[in-house]
Amino acid sequence: MAAEYEYIGNELELFAKAERWKSYFRSHLQKYLQGDVLEVGAGLGGTTRVFDQGTFQSWTCLEPDKDLCKQLEQTISQLHQPQRYQQAQGTLNSLESSALFDAIIYIDVLEHIEHDAEEAALAARHLKPGGCIVILSPAYQFLYSPFDKRIGHFRRYTKAALRKITPPECIVKKAFYLDSVGASASLVNRLFLKASMPTAKQISFWDRVLVRLSRVFDPLLFYSFGRSVIIVWQKDSVREKGHD
């Protein structure tokens, strides 16, 4: 991501109302977001708002697009405890080397970064001992669609692909998939519809119906398949044993 980055996607507002999906991934990720948190690619503040009720101490929103930063500032002003938040325009390269965090989160962001392994390694250098990097990204390269291309995705991921870019000083604490039913809908789009942008009605149906079904089926499938893949890396000074 360049310093004068301009986000090419236009899906952020379209997905902003996917409240059930956001509540679902929050239920799995919130426990890792403690202390001082850095959100990379904060966009319009949709993810920021999702975790607003968390028990973290501070939350820094990092966003390279200046226009999105303006809208992000407004979002922060409307949060429950805006004093806990701060905002910075730029990328990890913009931060001082002394800026360290207990958790760094990428929600639908890493796939937009061409050199993802370098980004992961840089994130680890901004992590406190024992801290976590939390990543949620679209799953399975075979589901890569015109929609992915249109909004600037370089790739989609599997657990194995994310494991390969684990920073050397980190271990894999958790890796799993979410939204098994939504993945089936993505496959239909990839094979038959090939739409470059979902409609508001499609997003609403996915959020109201498919995500609700995924909450039932994902545990039954042991979180082994889904539209999104999640990995949590932990700085290995704690030396905890990772697990799937």
Number of C-alpha atoms within 10 A of each C-alpha: 18 11 13 12 14 13 18 10 14 11 13 13 12 15 17 14 15 18 14 18 20 19 12 16 17 16 10 11 17 16 11 19 24 19 15 19 25 29 22 23 28 27 25 22 22 20 20 20 15 15 18 17 12 12 12 19 13 17 25 19 25 23 25 24 22 17 13 18 23 13 13 21 17 12 16 22 12 10 15 11 11 14 11 15 19 14 17 17 21 22 19 22 13 12 14 9 11 8 12 20 24 24 28 28 25 19 19 18 18 25 21 20 16 14 12 16 16 13 18 19 16 15 22 26 18 22 23 18 18 16 27 29 28 23 21 24 23 26 24 20 12 12 21 21 21 15 18 20 13 14 17 15 21 16 21 23 22 21 18 9 12 22 16 9 14 20 22 11 14 24 22 22 19 16 23 19 24 29 26 25 22 21 22 16 13 19 18 13 19 18 11 9 11 16 13 15 16 14 11 13 10 11 17 17 13 20 20 15 14 21 23 17 16 23 17 13 17 19 12 10 13 11 18 16 21 24 22 22 25 25 24 26 27 31 24 20 13 12 11 13 11 15 10 12
